[in-house]
Amino acid sequence: MPGHKTISEEIPIVDYSLCGLRTSDQHLNREDLYHAGKDMVNAFSNYGFLYLINSGVNKELLQQAKIITDKFFNLEKSKKQLYSMEKSIEFGYVGLGREEVDWDHPCDVKEAFSFDGNSVFNHPEKLPEDICPGVVEFTKKFMTDCRQLSERIMDSLSIGMELKEESDLKKCHQRIHKQGNISYLRLNYYGSADKFCLSPGQIRLGEHTDFSTFTLLFQDNVGGLQLERDGIFVDAFPLQDAILIMAGDSLNFLSCGQLKAAIHRVIVPEDEVRQNLTRYSFAYLVDPDNDAVINRPLLCKGEKENEARFKCLPPPLTFGEYIRERYSKIRVPIE
């Protein structure tokens, strides 16, 4: 386990102004994708995380995200439980104490609601529109922006990693927002700490890595998120209008360990004022297709499949198999 000493340290910043959503496909320059991609690869190789600025994501959608989150999580418990995550692993409400991502600590102190793309775009009747008006329109708009940005990021990474076939990374993600891929938006709601009787060692979200390729995290200014670097946790102080991007397990596998999966957690702030504030974060997790094999490294230019890192590989593991194994360990019941 990483040490629990907290220090303040700068997180790498990548400026995406020339590659973000404000730049049309027609005006997108390969050289700009290359430079941004190299910065991303360097950050993920050394840290596993970075701040992305000038992404082009609609700022009004972030304001709507907070309104929708407040509207849903302030409902009566019985209404929220109508949409409980039960048999599904990618859609529904998760109540307090339902998840425990780090078994060395008590259950996580948060609520969440996950919206997978297939449900949002193909089965909107599943969404809680009846008790949370506006959620269908919001999730469609916000997740569309996130998907488009994620595809640009994959282009940058593919060029920056100097993949032999630059389309290989995207080929693992062909069905985003369709059946067979569970990329999803998760609205996280961390209530005021004074409402709970915390057990010794209990924090808002335990140490873990995401199982995704990467995660786009939009957070407020309350603080509490920490990222592990060289065995020490670094405060991820919120940077205005920036998206925190964390590499996940799948990207770590696909790069044969070159790109680090970010270990992170959410603590209760030491400052008493911040302790009593509600913390909001909105995470968009970009996942490979369920049938994509994730433990086979992507070939880079000049590499051959008979080189050392391609020898003695374990049996093929699909993302669908991996995610079910991961979810079985965090107390989310699935079948």
C-alpha positions in Angstrom: 0.0 0.0 0.0 1.3 3.5 -0.7 2.2 5.7 2.2 -0.5 8.0 3.6 1.5 11.1 3.9 0.0 14.0 2.0 2.1 16.5 0.1 1.2 19.3 -2.4 2.7 18.8 -5.8 2.0 20.1 -9.3 0.1 17.9 -11.7 1.2 17.9 -15.3 -1.0 20.3 -17.5 -1.7 19.7 -21.1 -3.2 22.5 -23.2 -5.7 21.1 -25.7 -6.7 24.4 -27.3 -5.6 23.3 -30.8 -7.1 19.8 -30.5 -10.2 20.3 -28.4 -13.9 20.3 -29.3 -13.7 23.9 -30.6 -11.5 22.7 -33.4 -13.4 21.1 -36.2 -12.3 17.8 -37.8 -11.4 19.8 -41.0 -9.1 22.1 -39.1 -7.5 19.4 -36.9 -3.8 19.3 -37.4 -1.8 16.1 -37.0 1.2 18.0 -35.7 -0.9 19.4 -32.9 -2.3 16.0 -32.1 1.3 14.7 -32.0 2.6 17.3 -29.6 -0.4 17.0 -27.3 -0.1 13.2 -27.5 3.6 13.2 -26.5 2.8 15.4 -23.5 0.0 12.9 -22.5 2.2 9.9 -22.9 4.9 11.5 -20.8 2.5 12.4 -18.1 0.8 9.0 -18.0 4.2 7.2 -18.2 5.6 9.2 -15.1 2.4 9.8 -13.1 -0.7 8.2 -14.6 -2.6 11.5 -14.6 -2.7 15.0 -16.0 -4.9 18.1 -16.1 -6.4 18.9 -19.5 -7.2 22.6 -20.2 -9.1 24.2 -23.1 -10.9 21.0 -23.9 -13.9 22.7 -25.5 -16.5 20.8 -23.3 -19.5 23.0 -22.9 -19.2 24.8 -19.5 -23.0 25.2 -19.2 -23.3 21.4 -19.1 -21.2 21.3 -16.0 -23.6 23.7 -14.3 -26.5 21.5 -15.4 -24.6 18.5 -14.0 -24.6 20.1 -10.5 -28.4 20.9 -10.8 -29.3 17.4 -11.9 -27.1 15.9 -9.1 -28.6 18.0 -6.4 -32.1 17.3 -7.7 -31.7 13.5 -7.6 -29.6 13.0 -4.5 -31.8 15.2 -2.4 -34.8 13.0 -3.1 -36.2 10.7 -0.5 -34.3 7.5 -0.1 -37.2 5.4 -1.2 -37.4 7.2 -4.5 -33.7 6.9 -5.2 -33.8 3.2 -4.4 -36.3 2.7 -7.3 -33.3 3.0 -9.5 -30.9 1.0 -7.5 -28.0 -0.7 -9.2 -28.8 -4.4 -8.8 -28.2 -6.8 -11.6 -26.5 -4.2 -13.8 -22.9 -3.1 -13.3 -23.1 0.0 -15.3 -26.5 1.6 -14.7 -28.2 2.8 -11.5 -28.1 4.3 -8.1 -25.5 3.3 -5.5 -26.4 4.2 -1.9 -24.2 4.9 1.1 -22.0 2.0 2.2 -22.8 -0.1 -0.9 -19.3 0.0 -2.3 -15.9 -0.7 -0.8 -13.1 -0.3 -3.3 -10.4 -0.7 -0.7 -10.9 -3.6 1.7 -8.3 -2.2 4.1 -10.8 0.6 5.0 -14.5 0.7 5.9 -17.1 1.2 3.2 -17.0 4.4 1.0 -19.0 7.4 2.2 -20.7 8.5 -0.9 -23.7 8.1 -3.2 -23.5 7.7 -6.9 -25.5 7.2 -10.1 -24.1 5.6 -13.2 -25.4 6.1 -16.7 -24.1 3.8 -19.4 -24.2 5.1 -23.0 -26.3 2.3 -24.3 -29.1 3.0 -21.7 -28.9 6.8 -22.3 -29.0 6.7 -26.1 -30.9 3.6 -26.9 -33.1 3.0 -23.8 -33.8 6.4 -22.2 -37.0 5.0 -20.6 -34.6 3.4 -18.0 -33.5 6.9 -16.7 -35.2 8.5 -13.7 -36.9 11.3 -15.8 -40.1 10.9 -13.7 -38.4 11.9 -10.5 -35.5 14.0 -11.9 -36.8 16.0 -14.9 -34.2 17.0 -17.4 -31.8 14.1 -16.8 -32.3 12.5 -20.2 -31.5 15.6 -22.2 -28.6 16.5 -19.9 -26.9 13.0 -20.1 -27.3 12.9 -23.8 -25.6 16.3 -24.4 -22.9 15.8 -21.7 -22.0 12.3 -22.7 -21.8 13.3 -26.4 -19.2 16.0 -25.6 -17.3 13.5 -23.4 -17.3 10.8 -26.1 -16.1 13.2 -28.8 -13.3 14.6 -26.6 -12.3 11.0 -25.7 -12.0 10.1 -29.3 -9.7 13.1 -29.8 -7.6 12.0 -26.8 -7.3 8.5 -28.3 -6.1 10.0 -31.5 -3.5 12.0 -29.6 -2.4 9.0 -27.6 -2.1 6.7 -30.6 0.1 9.2 -32.4 2.1 10.0 -29.2 2.7 6.3 -28.5 3.8 5.9 -32.1 1.6 2.9 -32.6 2.3 0.8 -35.6 -1.3 0.9 -36.6 -2.7 4.2 -35.2 -6.3 2.9 -35.5 -5.6 0.0 -33.1 -6.5 1.9 -29.9 -9.8 3.1 -31.4 -10.6 -0.4 -32.7 -10.8 -1.5 -29.0 -13.5 1.2 -28.5 -15.8 0.9 -31.6 -19.1 0.5 -29.7 -19.0 3.4 -27.2 -22.6 4.3 -26.3 -23.8 1.1 -28.0 -24.6 -2.4 -26.8 -21.3 -4.2 -26.1 -19.5 -1.3 -24.5 -20.3 0.1 -21.0 -18.5 3.4 -21.1 -20.5 5.5 -18.6 -21.0 8.8 -16.8 -21.0 8.6 -13.0 -22.4 11.4 -10.9 -20.8 11.3 -7.4 -22.3 12.9 -4.4 -20.3 13.2 -1.2 -22.5 14.6 1.5 -21.4 16.9 4.3 -19.2 14.9 6.8 -21.1 16.2 9.8 -24.1 14.0 8.7 -22.2 10.8 9.2 -20.5 9.1 12.1 -17.2 8.1 10.4 -15.4 4.9 11.6 -11.7 5.1 12.3 -9.8 5.0 9.0 -13.0 5.7 7.0 -12.7 8.0 4.0 -15.0 9.1 1.3 -13.6 6.8 -1.4 -10.9 4.2 -0.8 -7.6 3.8 -2.7 -8.1 2.2 -6.2 -7.4 2.4 -9.8 -10.1 2.7 -12.4 -10.7 -0.3 -14.7 -11.2 2.0 -17.7 -8.9 3.0 -20.5 -9.0 6.5 -19.0 -11.3 8.6 -16.9 -12.4 12.2 -17.5 -13.0 13.7 -14.1 -14.8 17.0 -13.5 -14.6 18.1 -9.9 -15.7 21.1 -7.8 -13.4 23.2 -5.6 -14.1 21.4 -2.3 -11.1 19.2 -2.6 -10.3 15.8 -1.0 -9.1 14.0 -4.1 -5.6 12.6 -3.8 -3.4 10.8 -6.4 -0.5 8.5 -5.6 3.0 9.3 -6.8 6.0 7.4 -5.7 4.3 6.0 -2.7 3.0 9.3 -1.5 -0.5 10.8 -2.0 -0.6 14.2 -3.7 -3.5 16.6 -3.3 -5.3 17.0 -6.6 -6.2 20.6 -6.0 -9.0 21.6 -8.4 -7.8 23.7 -11.3 -10.5 26.0 -12.7 -12.0 24.8 -16.0 -9.6 21.8 -16.2 -10.4 18.1 -16.6 -8.4 15.7 -14.5 -7.6 12.7 -16.8 -6.5 9.5 -15.1 -5.1 6.5 -16.9 -6.9 3.2 -16.0 -6.0 -0.5 -15.8 -7.0 -1.1 -19.5 -4.6 1.5 -20.8 -1.9 0.1 -18.5 -2.5 -3.4 -20.0 -2.7 -2.2 -23.6 0.6 -0.3 -23.2 2.3 -3.3 -21.4 2.7 -1.2 -18.3 4.3 1.9 -20.0 1.3 4.1 -19.1 0.5 3.9 -15.4 -2.9 3.4 -13.9 -3.6 6.2 -11.5 -4.0 5.2 -7.9 -6.4 7.6 -6.2 -8.7 8.2 -3.3 -11.0 10.8 -1.8 -10.4 11.8 1.9 -12.4 14.0 4.2 -10.7 17.4 4.2 -8.9 18.4 7.4 -10.4 21.9 7.1 -13.6 21.9 9.2 -15.4 24.3 6.8 -14.7 22.0 3.8 -15.6 18.9 5.8 -19.2 20.3 6.0 -19.5 21.1 2.4 -21.1 18.7 -0.1 -18.5 17.5 -2.7 -19.5 16.9 -6.3 -17.6 15.1 -9.0 -18.6 13.9 -12.5 -16.6 11.0 -14.0 -16.8 9.8 -17.5 -15.1 6.4 -17.8 -14.0 5.4 -21.3 -14.0 1.6 -21.4 -12.9 -0.8 -24.2 -15.6 -2.9 -25.9 -16.6 -5.9 -23.8 -15.1 -8.4 -26.2 -11.8 -6.4 -26.7 -8.8 -8.3 -25.5 -6.9 -6.0 -23.1 -3.9 -8.0 -22.0 -2.3 -8.0 -25.5 0.1 -4.9 -25.9 -0.5 -2.6 -28.9 2.4 -2.8 -31.3 4.5 0.4 -31.6 6.5 1.3 -34.7 9.6 -0.8 -35.1 8.3 -3.6 -32.8 7.7 -7.2 -33.8 5.3 -9.6 -32.0 8.2 -12.0 -31.3 10.0 -9.4 -29.1 10.4 -10.0 -25.4 7.3 -8.2 -24.1 5.1 -10.3 -26.4 6.5 -13.6 -25.1 4.9 -15.7 -22.3 1.7 -13.8 -22.3 -1.1 -15.0 -20.2 -4.4 -16.4 -21.7 -6.4 -13.7 -23.5 -8.5 -11.6 -21.1 -11.4 -9.5 -22.5 -12.5 -6.3 -20.8 -15.9 -7.9 -20.1 -14.3 -10.6 -18.1 -12.0 -8.2 -16.3 -14.7 -5.8 -15.2 -16.9 -8.6 -13.8 -13.9 -9.8 -11.7 -13.2 -6.3 -10.5 -16.8 -5.5 -9.6 -17.1 -8.7 -7.6 -14.6 -7.2 -5.2 -16.3 -4.0 -4.4 -19.6 -5.3 -3.1 -21.8 -4.3 -6.0 -24.1 -7.4 -6.5 -24.1 -8.7 -10.1 -25.2 -11.9 -11.7 
